[in-house]
């Protein structure tokens, strides 16, 4: 099955990804950090790197790496405390730029979003030119660099966005999709993590072509439900639309402790703090939830969850705290605790997405 269809059915999808977003904001706001190796995150032994500047990445420092290991790799690394309110403010400014071109914007995080520009507000037939304009506006109006991937679906746009980073973009037009995927290393496929990558290597799958040559039955046998996904994307097929409204399924907060806590009594105070934060987030989003879940991560990294579904929706700090405390005392702790979290799900906002992607007009001038 070939990757391309008739021209009138192709979508034009852009994935805009801010370069080292948190670190770049810190370097923009604090000139003394420009050109230096910085990591946004905690510097304690329990800290984790949220984002590293490109100067730090040269030493192997990565997101989600422990701060301890990061400091070992880069002795001159400067740790900067995260300022999420500032990052949200910048993110909102960037999204305003996106909405100048299309209402079909699907944020993945504060620093990344899909845009469907098949039918756009500027009447611009070239998705490549739109991506260039957006990146230039972000640089001029906000002061930050962004990279972009442009192609016929979300999968390809995502893969393309990493190719010319930082401060670059890559377009995969319809006529190049098949060749691009066949030559793509399997480790670069979006959705293939380290464990899956190693498994694919053992099965003789090293490139997109290797993956494409495997039958659907073979892929389902070895990768379960994900087998169909791999079968389709190896052929350039990914039907997921850009969803302008992503329905939130849950909302919560958690906290990692500097030192392990071994008693429920000492956890109560921490629980109260987290309940306050969850309540604040719920009320900011004007939502409430029926199912409350307590997450406990022990010192040996084992994770345990305890849940309860209530008769009524709750969002107040007091009710969240009382229900979470009841879950805390539901069973004895297995070990000392390094992290505890509270989340509310089964929210009162679960409804159908009103923004459905419109069918693409066959009269559209097609250009990438």
N, C-alpha and C positions, 0 to 999 in steps of 0.2 A: 504494500500500500504506500503510495507516494505521500510526502508531507504536504504538498500543496494542493489546493482546490481551485475552483474558478475564482478569478480575481475579485468578483463582487462579494464573495463570502468572507474574505480575510478581514480580521480586525487589526487595528493599529494600537498596540499596547506599549506604554513607556513605564519603565521602573526607574524611579529617581531615588538614588541612595546617597545621602550626605557622607562626605569623607571624614572618618574618625570624628563623628559629630560632637560628642561631649568634650573630647580633648580639643577640638578645633574651636569650640565656643570659649573654652578656658583660655586658649592662646590668643584669641581675638580680644577678649576682655582684659587680659593681663599681658601686656607687651613683654614683660620680663620673662614670660614662659615661651615666647616664640623661638622656634628653632631648637628647643630643648626636648629631651626625652621625658614625657610626662605620662602618668597613668591616672585616670579618674577612678577613684575607689578608695577603700580603706587601706591604711598602711600597716595595720596590726597583723598579728599572726593568723587571725581569722578572716582578714580582708580578702576581697576579690576584685580583680580588675574589671571595670565596666567597659572602658574604652582606653586604648593606648594611642598616643600620637604616632605618626609615621616614623619619627626619629627613634621612638622606643621599639617599634615593630622590627627595625633593622636588627635588634638584639634578640628577637624571638618572643618579645612580650605580646601576649594576645588577650582578647576579651575572654572572660570567665576563668582566666588563670589565677591561681592563688597569688596574693600580693607577696608572699614570702618567696615563691619561686621567681616572680617577676624581678624582685630586688636582687636575687642571685644572678639572674641573666644580665641585668643592667644595673651595676652598682651606683651609677649616677642618676638613677630614675627618681623623678620628683612625683610624689603622690599628691593628688589634689582632691579635696572633698567634693562629692557631687552636689550640684545645685539644680535639682530637677525642676524647680519653678522657672528658672532661667531657661532651661532647655525646652520646656513646654511653651514658653513665650516665643522663643525663636522658631519653634516648630509651627506654631500657629501663623506666624508671619510668612513662612515658606508655603504653607498650605493655601494661603490667600492667593499666592502667585499661581498655584495649580488651578484654582477655581476660575482664574481669568481665562483658562483654555477649555475646561470641561467640568461638568458636575459629577462625572463618573470618576471619583477619586477614592481609592481604597487604601487607607493608611495601614501599614503593617506594624509600625512603631513610630516613635517620635521622629526618626531620621530616615524613614523609608516609606514609599507609597507607590501604588500602581495607578496609572492614568490610562483611561480608554479615550483616545483622541480620534477615533474613526470618524465621528461627527463632532467637530469641535467648534467653539464659539468664534474662532478667528477665521474659519473657512479656509484654513491652511491644509493643503492636501499632503504635505510632507511631514510625517511624524518625526523624521530626523531633524528637520528645521525647528519643529516645535520644541524638541528636547534641547537643542542648542540655545534657543531663546530663553527657555526656563532656567537653564543652568547659568546663563549670563545675567538674568534678572536676579537670581539668588545671590550671585557674586556682587552685583552692583548695589542691590537694595539691602541685603543682609550682611554681606562681607565674608561669606563662606563658599567653599568649593563643593560641588556636587558631581557625581558621576551618573551615567544613565545607560540603560539597555533598551533597545527598541526592536520589536519584532511582532509576529502575528499572534502570539499568545503569552500568558503570564509566565509560563515555564521558561520559554526562550528569552523573554525580556529580563528575567531574573538572572539567568546564566550570563547573558550578554553584559549586564551591569557591572560584573566583576572583572571583565576582560581588560579594560583600559583604565582601571583605577590606579591612582587617584586623579581627579579632575579630568576625566575623559568620558567618552561614550562609544558604544558599539551598536551598529545596526545589523540585524540579520534579516534581509529581505526575503520574501517568499521563495524566490528562485534559488536561494542559497541554503535554505533550511536543511534539506536532506543531506547535502555534503557536509555542512557544519556539524550536524549531530553525529554522523558516521565517524568523523574524525575526532570528536570530543572525547577527552579522557574521562573514564567513568567516575573518577574522584571529583570531577567538576560538575557532575549532574546535580541539580538542586533536588534534595530529598534523599541523596545517598550519603549517609554518615560513615564514620570510620568503621564501625562493625559491619555494615552492609558492604562497604567497599572491600574489606578483607574477604568477606564471603564470596563476593563476585569474582575476586581475583582467583580464589580457589576453584571456581567454576569455569575459569578461562575467559572471564568477561573483563576486558581492559579498556574497551572503547565503545562508543555508541553503536558502531557496526556489529561488534561482538554481541551486544545486548539485543540488537534488532534481529539477529539471526536465531535467537532463542524463541521457541514457541510460547504461546500464551499458557499452555498447560505446564510447560517446564517452569516458567516464571512463577506461576501460582503455587506449584508444588514446593518450590524452594523459598518463596518470599511471601506466601499467603496472599492476603488482600492487596498488598502493595504490588504484587506481580502484574496486575492489570495496569496499574499506573506506569510501571517501567516499560511494559509492552507498548503503551500508547505514546509516551513521551519519546521513546526511541524512534518513533515514526513522525515526530513533530506534532503530535495530536495532544491538545490540552484544552478542554472545552470550558473550564472554569471562568465565569465572567468577572469583570471588575465590579465589585459590589460597593455602591456608594454608601450604604449603611451596613455596618457589620454588627449584628446583634450580639450584645455582650451576654455571655453565658454565666459569668461569675465575677465577683469583685472581692478582693481581700488584701491583706497585708501580713507581713511576717517579719521576724527579727532574729538575727543571729547574735548570740551572747559572746562577750569577750572571754568569759570563763564559763565552764559547764555549770548547770544548776541541777541539784540532785533532789530537791524537795518541791512538792506541789505548792506549799505555802509561799515559797520564795518566787514561784512562777506567777502567782496571782497578780502581783504588782505589774509584771511585764504584760500579762494578759489584759489588764485594764488599759494600759497604754496602747496596745494593738487594737483593742475594741474601739477606742476613741478614734484611731486613725481610720478604721474600716467604716465607722459611722460617718465620719467626715466625708469620705469618698463616696459613700452611698448617697448621702444627701446632696452632694455637689452634682451627682448625676441624676438626682431626683428618682431614685429607684429603691426598692426594698426586696428582701429575699425570704424564702421560706425554709431553705435548707442551709443549716450552719455546719461547717466542717472545721475541726481543730486538727492542725497538722503538727506533729511532734517529730523532730529529728534528733536522734540520740547521739551520744559521743562517738559511737561506732559507725555513724552515718546511716543507720537503719531508720527508715521513715515509717511512721504510723499515723493513720488518720482515723478520726472518730467523728461520725456525722449524726445529725438528727433533723428530721423534717417536721416543722411546726405546723399548726393549724392556720396561723396568721402570718402575714408578711411583717418583717421587722427591719428597722434601720436605726433605732436609737442606741446610743452608747450603752445605756444601762441594761437593756434587754440582751444585746449582743454579749456583753460581759457576763451576765448571769448564765446564759445558755452555754457559753464557752467554758465557764468555770465548772458547770455541771459535767460537761464532757471531760474536763481535765481530771475530775475525781471519779469518773466512771470506772476506771481501772487503775491499778497501781502502775507507777512508772517502771519500765524495764531496766532503765539505766539513767545516768545523768544526761541532761538535755543541753544541746548546743543551739537549737533553733526551735521557735514555736510560731505558729501562724493561725490566722482565722480567715475564713472566706465564707461568703454568702452566695448561694446559687439558687436555681429555681426562681429567677427574678420575675418581677411583675411587668417586665418590658418585652418579653419574648413574643414577637409578632412578625408577620410576614414583611419581608423587605419590599418597600414601596417603589424603590428605584430599580427597576428591571431594565437590563440592557436592551435598547431598542434594536430591531432588526436593521442590518446594514443595507442601505439603499444600493440597488444595482446600478444606479446612475452615477455613483460616486467616482470621481477621478481617482485612480489608484496610483499612489506614489509613496515610496518609503524614503 
